[in-house]
Amino acid sequence: MAPEDERADNERADNERADNEARPLWHGRFGDPPSEDMLAFTRSIGFDTRLAADDIEGSRAHVCMLAGSGLVTEGERDAVLAALEQVAGEFERHEFRIVATDEDIHTAVERRVTELAGEAGAKLHTGRSRNDQVATDLRLWLRREGHDTALAVNGLQAVLLRRALDAGDVYLPGYTHLQRAQPVLLAHHHLAHFWAFSRDVQRWRDCLARADVSPLGAGALAGSSLPLDPDASAAALGFERRFENSLDAVSDRDFVAEALFVAAMTQVHLSRLGMEIVLWASDEFGFLRLPDAFATGSSMLPQKKNPDIGELARGKAGRLIGHLTGFLATLKGLPLAYNLDLQDDKEPLFDALDTLRRALRAVTGLLAECEFDDDAMRTAADSPASAATDLAEHLVQAGVPFREAHARVGALVRESLARHVSLAELVATDPDLGPDALHILEPGASVSRRTTPGGAGPAPVAVQIEAAKARLGEQAVWLDA
């Protein structure tokens, strides 16, 4: 080819590329170009670029399905697959160029594929709408990111179990209404958080199972007259099943709302744990010493070591609850099928999982490295009043009705406080308690008396630890799969 002919071809290609970049993919119906203000308000490319890998994966499955259904040739399929591979590399290397008319990640990928593969690329969207495309992308994203979030929860549980094993026979006050109630083993306290987070892992598992449905093939809302094979697309993408109803497939965002709920619930559990970190690290409690690497200081007060991780774990719960309630409000008035309101599903979902995972990693690191003050915990738990219920149960075993026993022990506690007399002295002189009951008030005696299944004493906690190990093993099977 002569140099001037080659230059002319290159110029025509550049002009064609510029023309394509100036027009949205839906330009055929419109005589005027889109308003800049309209594009600024409706474009989602600023945040849905996170779906690039998922969009490319879905496009690979779709073009292979088109080839299997005879809607594109094998050569066209291969050209599109090669273009998709190049686009994937451009995203990985941060070389992909967004142009003005790229409304979203779907149009951006298709535009670039068409630039690379020509007419074959223009066939990529055959039988497909952005409505079923984005629903597919978001399910693929959630399947991966939700799994990683559950893995982070599992990691926190592993630390809680390790700290429970390390705690041995250390005990502390158990609280109701933030008032000292009965002594519990520190291991039991750690495991209380363990089981709450275990329910969160189960929720992630259930949520992701319900999200494991391929919408690809539903089209804009009604399917297609073309011989599409949604089952083949679903299988290629590793989905458990395909959609049953095309209207539902493109409008369903239950999986987003459910994921936001599970994220919010997990963050609420982190908030409760964060609150305890804040309390326990205070001088008033003195149960926990913050590690330097997981605490902050004051810009003015040199002596301070602040439990910022606990405070933010608590504070971020409001943010995630807001994402959930806000998105439910978005969904509540939408008619079938797709409406652009659903574009607002991504930002809360992305932020919720990002925020939650950062909180999980920070709290996990803090708990792995913090120190517990065993003596301070034991001292706080050894108040004779903490054994009041044990005294009442001692009377019950002697045949006294519990309500009467409760009143009699309560009267002893009241008298002890009013007269500034030790509870032990009053117990020793009580006709129905006497010296034989004094062993109940000895340090550590109360927690050792907790023997019922699931209780806070040594024997049931030993059983609980084995159950927690088994639960981690069960979760690992699912997470590894």
C-alpha positions, 0 to 999 in steps of 0.5 A: 500500500502506498504511504498516501493510501495508508495515511488516508485509511488511518485518517478514515479510521480516526474519523470513524472512531471520533464519530463513534465516540461522539455518539451514545450507543442509543443515538439512532432514535435521537436527532440531537446530541445529549445535553451535557447536563443530562449526561452529568446527571445520568452517567454512572461511569464515575462509580460503576467502573468497578464492574469492569471485570464483571462486565467483561466476564459477562460479555465473554459468556454472552458472545460464546452463547451467541456463537453457540446459538448461531447468531455470530460466527466462530470467527466473530466470536474469536474476534470479540473474545480477543478484543475483550481480552485486550480491554481487560488488560487495559483496565488492569494496567489503568490504560483504558480511556473513558470518553465523553459519551461513555455513560456507564461501564457497559457502553464503555466496554462495548465501544472499545470492543467495537473499535478493536473488533469492528463489525464483530464487536457491533454484534456483541449486544445482540439479544442483550440489554443493559438492563439484564447486563447490569443485573448480571454484573452486579450479581457477579460482583456481589458473589465475589465481594460478599464471599471476601466479606464473609471470609473477613468475618470468619477471620475475626471469629478465629481471633475471638476463638483464639483469645477464648482459648488463651483466656483460661480461667480468667473471669470478669463481671457479666453485665446487664443494663451496664450494671455488674450482674454475675461473673462469667469466664472471659472465654465465654464473653469472647465466644458470645461475640463469636456466635453473633458473627457466626450468624452473620457468616450464615446470613452471607451464605444464604444471601449469596445463595439467593443472589446466585441467579443469572439474569442474562437473556432477560433482555430489556424486560421481555426476553428476545425473539432470537434463539438465545440460550440463557441456561448456557450463559448461566452455566458459563458464568458459574451461576447456580441457575438462570432467571424464571421471569424476565420482568423480575430478572431485570427489576429484582434488587432484593439481593442488593437490599439483602446484602445491605441488611447483612452488612448492616447487621454485621456492622451492628455486631462490630459496633457492640464489640467496639463499644466494649473496647471503648469501655474496657480501655477506659481507666474506669474499667481498666480491662483492656490495654490498647496496642500502640499499632491499633490506637491513636493519640491526641494532638493536645493531650500527651498522655492519651491513647484513644480507642478510635477503632472501637469508636469508628466501628460503632459510628460506621454502623449508622452509615451502613444502616443509612445505606439499607434504609435509603435503598429500601426507600428507593425500591418501595415505589418502583413499577415493573420493570427496569427504572433508572432509580435502580442505578442507585443500587451500586454506590451504597452497596460498594461503600457498605462492603468497603466500609465493613471490610475495613472495620473487620480488618481493624477490629481483628487486628486490635483484638489479636494484639491487645492485652487483657488485665486479668487481675482487674477483671477478677477484682471487679467480678469478686464483689460478694454481691455478684453471688447474690443469685447463687445465694438465692439458688442455695436457698432454693435447693433447701426447698425455699421458693425462688421468689421468697429466696430472691426477696430474702437475699435482696434484703440482705444486700440492702442491709449490707449497704445500709449498715456498711456491714459485709454481706459475708457477715450477714450471710454467716448469721442468717439462720437459713444460710449460715457459715455453710453458705460462705464458700459461695462468696469466695473469689471465683466460686460463683463462675465455677457454679455455672454448669448448665449447657451454654453457661458461663462456667468452665465445663459448659465453656469447654463444650462451647469451645469445641462447638466453635472449632467445629463451626469454624471448620464448617464455615471453612468448607463453604468459604474454600468452595 
